[in-house]
Amino acid sequence: MASGSVEPSSAMSDFLEKSNGYAILDGGLATELERHGADLNDPLWSAKCLISSSHLIKRVHLDYLEAGADIIITASYQATIQGFEAKGLSREKSESLLWKSVEIAREARDSYYKEHGECLVNDVGNGSLLNQRPILVAASVGSYGAYLADGSEYDGNYGDLVTLETLKDFHRRRVQVLAESGADLIAFETIPNKLEAQAYAELLEEDDKNIPAWFSFNSKDGVNVVSGDSLLECASIADACKKVIAVGINCTPPRFIQGLILSIKKVTTKPILIYPNSGETYDPERKEWVKSTGISDEDFVSYVTKWREVGASLIGGCCRTTPNTIRAISKALSKGFAAPLQ
C-alpha cells in the first residue's frame, strides 16, 4: 500500500474490497507481552521489548494473525528517538529500533504466509489454491504524551509551552524513519488533542511522504477527544489530509463507540476504524488498569455488528483486549457481513 502511484484513498478501498468490505485489526500488545513474560515497568513500555525480547513481539503478532487480524500494528507506540536516547542509546541505534519494529511485524506476516499460504483450499476441498488474504503492517506512532509516560495521552494537556512546532519537531524524524521502513501505513494512535492532529497532518505533507496513514483519537466522554477538543474538528483535520486513508477511535470504552462513529461520519467519507479498549480505566499515577471497570469479551463482541452497521470498516481492540477478543470479532463479523456496506 505504501508504494507506487496509487492514490492512498483508493488503495484502502481496494484493500477493504479484497477483505469483504471490512478488515480486522489486532488487539492489545502490552498485556500480551506481559502474559508471555515481559517486564514492561519502564518509560519505554512495550518498546522496551525491541531492545530486550523482540521474539516476544513476533509471537504476539503471530497470535493475532492466527486469531484473524488483517492488520497488525508495530511495537513502536512508545518507541521514540528521544526516549531511546534518554536510555543512553545513540541516535543511530534509536532509529534502527524503529526500523526493527516494522521488520518484526513483516517477519511475522511472512511466517504466517509461509505456514498458511500453500494450504488454503476452496470450499469443495479439491486442493485449488485461493489467493492469500491481504495483511497490512501499520507502523504505530504514539502521541507526545505517550513519550512523557505521565498519562498525558489520556488528557491531552501538554501545557502552553508545547506548540505546533514543538510537536512537529518532536515527531518529524520518527515519522520520516517509519515512512521509509517498509510499513504499509502509519497508525497515528491515541491522538488526544487537535494540536497534535494538525502536527501529524502537516508532517505527512512535508516532502510528500510516500506512505498513507490513519488518525485515531481517544475519548473519555463519548463526545469530545480527551483534551476536550471537538471530535468533529479533529476528524475534519484528518479528512482534509490526503495522506489519511481512515479516521477513527481507539483506547476508548466500548459503550461510547457507536455515538463516536456517527459523529465522525458527519465530517468524513473516509473509512472509519475503531479499536476500543476493554472498558477498563487507566490509573496514570499507579500506572495500572483498574480491572473492575472492564467488560468481558462476550460483552465487547456484542457491540461489533452494530459498529459495523453504523459505518465502521476496520474493527479491532486496544488495551487489555487479547487474541481471544480478536478471534471473537472475526467470528461475529464473518457471520453478519459477507459484503461491503452500501
C-alpha positions as CSV (number, residue, x, y, z in Angstrom):
1,M,0.0,0.0,0.0
2,A,2.9,2.3,0.7
3,S,4.5,2.2,-2.7
4,G,3.6,3.2,-6.3
5,S,1.5,6.0,-7.6
6,V,-1.9,4.7,-6.4
7,E,-3.9,7.3,-4.5
8,P,-3.9,6.4,-0.8
9,S,-7.7,6.5,-0.6
10,S,-8.2,4.1,-3.4
11,A,-5.5,1.8,-2.0
12,M,-7.5,1.4,1.2
13,S,-10.7,0.9,-0.8
14,D,-9.0,-1.9,-2.8
15,F,-7.8,-3.5,0.4
16,L,-11.2,-3.4,2.0
17,E,-12.8,-4.8,-1.1
18,K,-10.5,-7.8,-1.0
19,S,-11.4,-8.2,2.6
20,N,-15.2,-8.4,2.1
21,G,-15.7,-4.7,2.8
22,Y,-14.2,-4.8,6.3
23,A,-10.9,-5.5,8.0
24,I,-10.0,-6.8,11.4
25,L,-7.3,-5.0,13.4
26,D,-5.2,-6.7,16.1
27,G,-5.6,-6.2,19.8
28,G,-3.7,-5.1,22.9
29,L,0.1,-5.6,22.7
30,A,1.5,-4.8,26.1
31,T,-0.9,-7.1,28.0
32,E,0.1,-10.0,25.7
33,L,3.8,-9.2,26.0
34,E,3.4,-9.3,29.8
35,R,1.5,-12.6,29.6
36,H,4.5,-14.0,27.7
37,G,6.8,-12.9,30.5
38,A,7.9,-9.4,29.5
39,D,8.6,-6.8,32.2
40,L,7.2,-3.5,30.9
41,N,7.7,-1.4,34.0
42,D,9.7,1.1,32.1
43,P,9.1,4.5,30.4
44,L,9.6,2.7,27.1
45,W,6.7,0.4,27.9
46,S,6.2,-2.2,25.1
47,A,9.0,-0.6,23.1
48,K,11.4,-2.0,25.7
49,C,11.0,-5.4,24.1
50,L,12.5,-4.0,20.9
51,I,15.8,-3.9,22.9
52,S,15.5,-7.0,25.1
53,S,13.0,-9.5,23.7
54,S,11.9,-8.9,20.1
55,H,11.0,-12.6,19.8
56,L,8.0,-12.0,22.1
57,I,6.8,-9.2,19.9
58,K,6.8,-11.5,16.9
59,R,5.0,-14.2,19.0
60,V,2.2,-11.7,19.8
61,H,1.9,-10.6,16.2
62,L,1.6,-14.2,15.1
63,D,-1.0,-14.9,17.8
64,Y,-3.2,-12.0,16.4
65,L,-2.7,-13.2,12.8
66,E,-3.8,-16.7,13.8
67,A,-6.8,-15.0,15.5
68,G,-7.9,-13.4,12.2
69,A,-6.3,-10.0,12.2
70,D,-5.9,-8.4,8.8
71,I,-3.7,-5.5,10.1
72,I,-1.0,-5.8,12.7
73,I,0.3,-2.7,14.5
74,T,4.0,-2.5,15.3
75,A,5.5,-2.2,18.8
76,S,6.6,1.4,18.1
77,Y,3.8,3.2,20.0
78,Q,6.2,4.3,22.8
79,A,9.3,4.0,20.6
80,T,10.7,7.5,20.2
81,I,14.2,8.6,19.3
82,Q,14.1,10.9,22.4
83,G,13.0,8.1,24.6
84,F,15.7,5.7,23.4
85,E,18.4,8.4,23.8
86,A,17.2,9.0,27.4
87,K,18.2,5.3,28.0
88,G,21.7,6.0,26.7
89,L,21.3,4.7,23.1
90,S,22.8,6.6,20.2
91,R,20.7,8.3,17.5
92,E,21.7,5.6,15.0
93,K,20.7,2.8,17.3
94,S,17.4,4.6,18.2
95,E,16.4,4.9,14.5
96,S,17.4,1.3,13.9
97,L,15.0,0.1,16.6
98,L,12.2,2.0,14.8
99,W,13.1,0.0,11.7
100,K,13.2,-3.1,13.7
101,S,9.7,-2.7,14.9
102,V,8.5,-2.9,11.3
103,E,10.9,-5.7,10.4
104,I,9.5,-7.8,13.2
105,A,5.9,-7.3,12.0
106,R,6.9,-8.1,8.4
107,E,8.7,-11.2,9.5
108,A,5.6,-12.3,11.4
109,R,3.5,-11.8,8.3
110,D,6.0,-13.7,6.2
111,S,6.0,-16.6,8.7
112,Y,2.2,-16.7,8.7
113,Y,2.0,-16.7,4.9
114,K,4.7,-19.5,4.8
115,E,2.7,-21.6,7.2
116,H,-0.7,-21.0,5.7
117,G,-0.3,-19.7,2.2
118,E,0.2,-23.0,0.5
119,C,-2.6,-24.9,2.3
120,L,-5.5,-22.7,1.6
121,V,-8.2,-24.7,-0.3
122,N,-11.5,-23.8,-1.8
123,D,-14.8,-24.8,-0.3
124,V,-15.1,-28.0,-2.2
125,G,-11.7,-29.1,-0.8
126,N,-10.2,-30.2,-4.1
127,G,-6.8,-28.6,-3.4
128,S,-7.3,-25.5,-5.6
129,L,-5.3,-22.6,-4.1
130,L,-7.0,-19.4,-3.1
131,N,-5.4,-16.0,-3.1
132,Q,-3.6,-15.2,0.2
133,R,-5.7,-12.8,2.3
134,P,-4.1,-9.4,2.3
135,I,-2.3,-8.5,5.6
136,L,-1.0,-5.0,6.3
137,V,1.6,-3.8,8.7
138,A,0.8,-0.4,10.4
139,A,3.7,1.4,12.0
140,S,2.5,2.8,15.3
141,V,3.1,6.4,16.3
142,G,2.1,7.3,19.9
143,S,1.4,10.8,21.0
144,Y,3.9,13.2,22.6
145,G,2.0,12.4,25.9
146,A,3.0,8.7,25.5
147,Y,6.7,9.7,25.4
148,L,6.2,11.7,28.6
149,A,5.0,8.5,30.3
150,D,2.9,10.5,32.7
151,G,-0.6,9.6,31.4
152,S,-1.0,12.8,29.5
153,E,-2.0,10.9,26.3
154,Y,-5.2,10.3,28.3
155,D,-5.9,14.0,28.9
156,G,-4.0,15.8,26.1
157,N,-2.9,18.6,28.5
158,Y,0.6,19.4,27.3
159,G,0.7,23.0,28.7
160,D,1.1,26.3,27.0
161,L,4.8,25.8,26.2
162,V,4.1,22.9,23.8
163,T,3.3,24.5,20.4
164,L,2.5,23.1,16.9
165,E,6.2,23.5,16.1
166,T,7.2,21.7,19.3
167,L,5.2,18.7,18.3
168,K,6.3,18.7,14.7
169,D,10.0,18.9,15.8
170,F,9.4,16.1,18.2
171,H,7.8,13.7,15.7
172,R,9.5,14.7,12.5
173,R,12.4,12.3,12.3
174,R,10.5,9.4,13.8
175,V,7.8,9.8,11.1
176,Q,10.5,10.0,8.4
177,V,12.1,6.8,9.5
178,L,8.8,4.9,9.7
179,A,7.7,6.2,6.4
180,E,10.8,4.6,4.8
181,S,10.7,1.4,6.9
182,G,8.7,-0.8,4.6
183,A,5.4,-0.5,6.6
184,D,2.2,-0.3,4.6
185,L,0.9,2.7,6.5
186,I,1.5,4.7,9.6
187,A,-1.0,4.5,12.5
188,F,-1.2,7.7,14.5
189,E,-2.8,6.4,17.6
190,T,-4.5,7.7,20.7
191,I,-4.3,11.3,19.5
192,P,-5.5,13.4,22.4
193,N,-5.9,16.9,21.0
194,K,-6.4,19.0,17.9
195,L,-2.9,20.4,18.0
196,E,-1.2,17.1,17.6
197,A,-3.6,16.0,14.8
198,Q,-2.6,19.2,13.0
199,A,1.1,18.5,13.6
200,Y,0.8,15.0,12.1
201,A,-1.2,16.3,9.1
202,E,1.5,18.9,8.3
203,L,4.3,16.3,8.7
204,L,2.6,13.9,6.3
205,E,2.5,16.7,3.7
206,E,6.2,17.6,4.2
207,D,8.5,16.2,1.4
208,D,5.4,14.5,0.0
209,K,5.9,11.4,2.1
210,N,5.0,8.3,0.1
211,I,3.0,6.5,2.7
212,P,-0.6,6.6,3.8
213,A,-1.8,6.9,7.4
214,W,-4.7,6.7,9.7
215,F,-5.6,9.0,12.5
216,S,-7.2,7.5,15.6
217,F,-8.4,9.7,18.5
218,N,-9.4,8.8,22.1
219,S,-12.4,10.0,24.1
220,K,-13.4,9.6,27.7
221,D,-16.9,11.2,27.4
222,G,-18.2,9.8,24.1
223,V,-18.4,13.4,22.7
224,N,-15.0,15.1,22.5
225,V,-11.4,13.9,22.4
226,V,-9.8,13.5,25.8
227,S,-8.4,17.1,25.9
228,G,-11.9,18.5,25.5
229,D,-11.3,19.5,21.9
230,S,-14.1,18.9,19.5
231,L,-14.0,15.4,17.8
232,L,-15.7,17.0,14.8
233,E,-12.8,19.5,14.4
234,C,-10.2,16.8,15.0
235,A,-11.8,14.4,12.4
236,S,-12.0,17.3,10.0
237,I,-8.3,17.8,10.1
238,A,-7.8,14.1,9.3
239,D,-10.4,14.4,6.5
240,A,-8.6,17.3,4.9
241,C,-5.3,15.5,4.7
242,K,-4.9,13.5,1.5
243,K,-2.5,11.0,3.1
244,V,-5.0,10.0,5.7
245,I,-6.9,6.9,4.5
246,A,-9.0,6.2,7.6
247,V,-10.2,8.1,10.6
248,G,-11.4,6.7,13.9
249,I,-11.2,6.0,17.6
250,N,-9.0,3.8,19.8
251,C,-8.4,3.2,23.5
252,T,-11.9,4.3,24.4
253,P,-14.6,2.4,26.3
254,P,-16.9,0.3,24.0
255,R,-20.0,1.9,25.3
256,F,-19.0,5.2,23.6
257,I,-18.0,3.9,20.2
258,Q,-21.4,3.9,18.3
259,G,-22.0,7.5,19.0
260,L,-18.5,8.5,18.1
261,I,-18.8,6.7,14.8
262,L,-21.9,8.6,14.0
263,S,-20.1,11.9,14.9
264,I,-17.1,11.1,12.6
265,K,-19.4,10.3,9.7
266,K,-20.7,13.9,9.8
267,V,-17.3,15.2,8.6
268,T,-15.7,12.5,6.5
269,T,-16.5,9.8,4.0
270,K,-13.2,8.1,4.6
271,P,-13.3,4.6,6.1
272,I,-13.8,4.6,9.9
273,L,-11.7,2.5,12.2
274,I,-12.4,1.7,15.8
275,Y,-10.4,-0.3,18.3
276,P,-11.7,0.3,21.8
277,N,-10.0,-0.8,25.0
278,S,-11.7,-3.4,27.2
279,G,-13.6,-0.6,29.0
280,E,-11.2,-0.6,32.0
281,T,-10.0,2.7,33.4
282,Y,-6.2,3.5,33.5
283,D,-4.8,5.0,36.6
284,P,-1.8,7.1,35.5
285,E,-0.5,7.6,39.0
286,R,-0.4,3.9,39.8
287,K,0.4,3.1,36.2
288,E,-2.1,0.2,36.1
289,W,-5.6,-0.7,34.8
290,V,-8.5,-0.8,37.2
291,K,-9.8,-4.3,36.4
292,S,-13.3,-3.9,37.9
293,T,-14.2,-1.3,35.3
294,G,-13.9,-3.6,32.2
295,I,-16.2,-5.8,30.3
296,S,-15.9,-9.4,29.1
297,D,-15.0,-10.5,25.6
298,E,-18.6,-11.6,25.2
299,D,-20.0,-8.1,26.1
300,F,-17.3,-6.5,23.9
301,V,-18.2,-8.5,20.9
302,S,-21.9,-7.9,21.4
303,Y,-21.3,-4.4,20.1
304,V,-19.4,-5.4,17.0
305,T,-22.2,-5.9,14.4
306,K,-23.8,-2.6,15.5
307,W,-20.5,-0.8,15.0
308,R,-20.3,-2.3,11.5
309,E,-23.9,-1.4,10.7
310,V,-23.4,2.2,11.6
311,G,-20.3,2.6,9.5
312,A,-17.1,1.1,10.9
313,S,-15.0,-0.6,8.3
314,L,-11.9,-1.5,10.4
315,I,-12.5,-3.1,13.8
316,G,-10.2,-4.4,16.4
317,G,-9.2,-3.9,20.0
318,C,-6.8,-1.8,22.1
319,C,-5.5,-2.0,25.6
320,R,-6.5,-5.1,27.6
321,T,-8.0,-6.9,24.6
322,T,-6.5,-10.2,23.6
323,P,-6.3,-12.7,20.6
324,N,-9.4,-14.3,22.0
325,T,-11.2,-10.9,21.6
326,I,-10.0,-10.6,18.0
327,R,-11.0,-14.2,17.2
328,A,-14.5,-13.4,18.5
329,I,-14.7,-10.2,16.5
330,S,-13.6,-12.1,13.4
331,K,-16.3,-14.8,14.0
332,A,-19.0,-12.2,14.6
333,L,-18.2,-10.2,11.5
334,S,-17.9,-13.3,9.2
335,K,-21.4,-14.4,10.4
336,G,-23.0,-11.0,9.9
337,F,-21.4,-9.4,6.9
338,A,-20.2,-11.1,3.7
339,A,-20.3,-8.0,1.5
340,P,-19.4,-4.3,1.7
341,L,-21.9,-1.9,3.2
342,Q,-23.7,0.3,0.7
